[in-house]
Structure formats: C-alpha cells, structure tokens
Amino acid sequence: MSELLHRDPGSHIAAFRADLQTGRPWAEALLAAIAAWDVTEETAEGREYRYLVGGEAFDWLLLAERLLDAVEPSLLPEAEVEALLLDERWPAPMSEEAFQSALGAGKYRAHLNFTYGVRVEEALQLTVEEEVRKERGNAAFRHDASHDGDHFQRIYGETRSRLIREFRSAHDREMVDRISLSELKEFTYWLFKRRLAAQDPARVASDTRRGLLRLQAMEDLKRRRRPTPATSSAAPVIDGVAVPVG
C-alpha cells in the first residue's frame, strides 16, 4: 500500500516522544504516530518487526508496542499501556468509526486484512484443532506425533509441514527447522489467501464465521480474567519467539 514506505523510523519515534512531552494524551499521541508511520518493517535491538504482513495486512498493535517501548517509561501510564498491549483496551472507549478515522482509510483497510487474515485464521485453526482432538478422544494427556497438524489437513487439504514448505518455496525462503513469530504471521496470512482461492464461497464464509466467533469468545474470556488497569501489575510482553515447525 502506498501509505507504508521504507523510511527512517527514528524521526517518527522522535515526533511521538515530543508529542508526549507537550502533554498530549498518550493514546491520542500514539494514534497520531501510527497514522504517520511509513515503515513496513525493521530490525531494532535484534528483534524483527514486520508491520505489513504479506504486503497488505497491517499489524498496528505490533507498531504500538514498538513505539511505546521506544520512549521513556516516565512519559507513559504503565497500567494503561499494559491494558492496551495485552487486551487492546484504550484508556477511554473508542468506537470503530473513531479508530478508522484515526488510522486513515488505507491503514484501516490493512488492519482489517490483518484481523481476518491472521487473527481470525488463527482462531479457525484452533477451533478445528480442538474438534480433531475431541474426535480422537481426550488428547490433553497424551501426545501422538502422527496426528500433528491434522487440523491443517482438514482446513487446507495438506499437512502443516507440507504447507510450510509450499509457502517458503513460493517466497524463495530458506527451508529451516523453525519458524519465527513474524514468519508465522506471514504464513498464516498466506494460508488465509490460499483458503479463499481454493474453497467455494459458502465454505469460506462458514469457516470465517467460525473463526470470528472463536476469536470473539477468546477476547471476552481474556477481558473477564484480567484485572482492571488500576490493579494490574506490569508483565513483560514476549514476542519474536521461535516455535517448532511440525
């Protein structure tokens, strides 16, 4: 998308810091910084940040984490920041229309691409994985490697390992034994687009609805379990962890 180009992130971080130092509410300053941001990916302090997954799906929460980590903690309310990063809970209620207006049309469309192409797709995978486990009996206390990835076979018609090889071959990527979190998001978005292209519209709509319902249920449960910002304690946000390819 034309709004996201390869430029220097330092100037955006400096502008965000300056905005905070003037006393502008941090959430307002953060949204302005996200709207102005024009870097698709970067590596900072050894960590890879890929904000535009598949060239069209905008991970705004990853960018928010990057911006908030880059400024002095004294400029930010710790509990409110934690609530945003862990629960996507803003300090004041924000309508979807207000969020769309703050991001701008292009970034908002890319945000929807990420929501459906990564988050809903992950929720669909989890739903089908649990269905497969129930069909095999209670697998919570036993592990059978021969069944790993059965849910991928059911959703996409191939095993997970075969799909990863197909994905990496299509993108000229190295065939290694592990996959980073940033590559996993790329892989998930690629699976979403593959599913849309391969399945009939009725199946696509049905599976997407199942993923949406599961994602909403997961988010509701997470919010019920988490304490309010006033009583919560700081917790590290861990990202970039390598997970096995299997």
N, C-alpha and C positions, 0 to 999 in steps of 0.2 A: 504494500500500500504506500502511497506517495507521502503520507504524513510521517512515516518512520524511515529515516535515512541513517547512514553511517556517519555520525559526527561525534564530537568530544563530549562525554558525559560530565566532565568536570565543571563546565560552565552551568549546566543545569543544576548540579548539586550546590554550587555556589549561590545561584539565584534562589534556590529553595532555602538555604541557610539564611540568606539576607532577608528573605520574606519573614521567616520565623523571628529574626532579631528585631524586626519592626513591630512585633506584637500581633501580627496577623494570626488568627486562629489556625492551629496546626493542620486540622483536617482540610480547611479551605486552601491553605498554602500547599498541602500535599496534592490535592486535586489539580491545582494550577500547574504544579510541577509535572504531574503525569500528563496533562494535556499538552504541555510544551515539549515534552521529551521526544527526541527523534533519533534514538539509538536502538537498533534492532537486537543487538547482542554485544556482550563484552565479557572480559575476564577481569575480576577485581580481587586482589589478595588471594589468588589461586583458585577462586571459585568462578565457574562459568555461569553467566546469566544470559538466558535466551528469552527475550521478551516477546518475540513474534514467532510463535510456533508454526512450522510449516509455511512460513512466509505470509500468514494471513490470520492467525489466531493470537490475540493479544492477552498475555498473562499480566494483567495490571497489578495483581496482588504481589507478584514477584518484584515488579518495579517499585511498588510501595515499600516493600521490605528493604530493597536496595537503598532507596532514598532515605528512609528513616534510620537505617544503620550508618549512613554516611555522615550524619550530623551529630553534634554533641548531645548526649542524653539530657543535659540540663535544659535544652530547648523544648523538650517534649514531656508530656504527662505519661509516665510509664504504663499505668494501668489501662489507659485509653488506647495507647498504641498496641498493647498486647491484645486487647479486645478486637481491634481491627485485624491484626495479623493472624490471630487464631480463629476468630469467629466471623470475620468480615462485618463487625459491628461498629458503626460510626458513633461518635460521641453524641450526636443528635440524629433522630430519624431522618432518612433520606429516601425520597421516592425514586422509582426507577427513571422517571422523567427528568428529575434533577440530576441524577447520576449521568444520564445520557447527555444532558446539556453541558455538564462539567467536562466530560471526556471529549466531546465533539463527535460528529456523526461517524467519521471514519474509524476512530478508535473504538467507539461503541459497537459498531458492526463487528470489528475484530474481536472485541470482548465477547460478543455473543457466539462467534465462531469457537472461541476457547471454551466457553461454557458448555456448548453442545458437543464439540469435537473432542474435548479432553475430559471434562468433569462428568458429564452425563455418560460418556462412553465408558469411563472407569466404573461408574455406578452400575451400568448394564453388565459389565464383566463380573462384578461382584455378585449381582443378583443371580446370574446364570451359574456361576461357580457354586453358590450355595445350593441351587437346585440340583446340580450334579451330585454334590456331596450327600444330599438327602436321599437321592435315588440309590446311592451306594450304601446307605446306612450311615450311622453316626461316625463320621470320619474325623471328628475333633480329637480323638485319642489314638488315631493310628494314621500312618502315612504310607502311601503306596505310590512310588515314583512313576509307575507305569501309567497312572491316571493323571499325572500333572498336565495341566493345560487342556483337559477335556472340554472345559467351557469355551475355550477359543475355537476348538473344532466345531462345537455346536453353533457358535455365533458366526464364525467366519469361514468355516469349512476346511480349516487347516489347523495343525498344531501350532502352539505359540513359538516353538523354536524354528519351525519352518517359515512362519510369518516374519520373524525377526530377520532370518536370512534373506527373505524376499525383499523386505524393507531396506536392508543395508545394501543389497545388490543394486536396487533401484536408485539409491542415493550415493553409490560408489564409496561406501563406508567400510572400514576395516571390520573383519569378522573376528571379534574378540569374545571372550567367555562371559563378560559382564557388561551391564548397560547402566549408564549414569542416569540420574533423575531427569536431566534436561533431554537426553536422548529418548528416555521412556515417554516423555510427553510428546515428542515428535512422532514416535512410533504409534502412540495411542491416537493421535490426530490422523495419521496416515491410515490406521485401521478404520476410523470413522468414515473417511472419504472412500475407502475401499468398500465398506459395507453399503454405503449409499449407492455406489456404482453397480454393485453386484446383485443386490436384492431388489425384489419388487416393492413398489411404493407402500403397499399395505403392511408388509413385513417391516420395512424401515420405520414406518410410523408407530407400529406396535412396539417394537424393540426400544425406540427412542422414548416412548411414553413410559415404559417400564424403568428405563434408566432415570428419567426425570423424577418419577415417584420415589425411587430409592434414594436419589440424591436429596430430595426434599426431606425425607424421613431421617436421613443421616444428619442433616443440618439441624433439624428440630431437636433431635436427641442430643447433639453436641451442645446446643444452647441451653437445654434444660440441665445438663450435667455441670456446666461451667459456672463458677461463681460470678457475681457481678463485678465490674471493674473496680469498685471501691474496696473489695475484699480480696481480690485476686493477687497472687504473688507472681513475680517475674519468672518466666520459664524460657529456656533457650528455644529458638526456632531452628530446627535442624533441617538442612537441605543439602542437595548435592551428593547424597549417599549412594554409593554403587550398590545395585541389587543383582542377584544372580539371573542369568539367562537360562531358562529351562523349558 
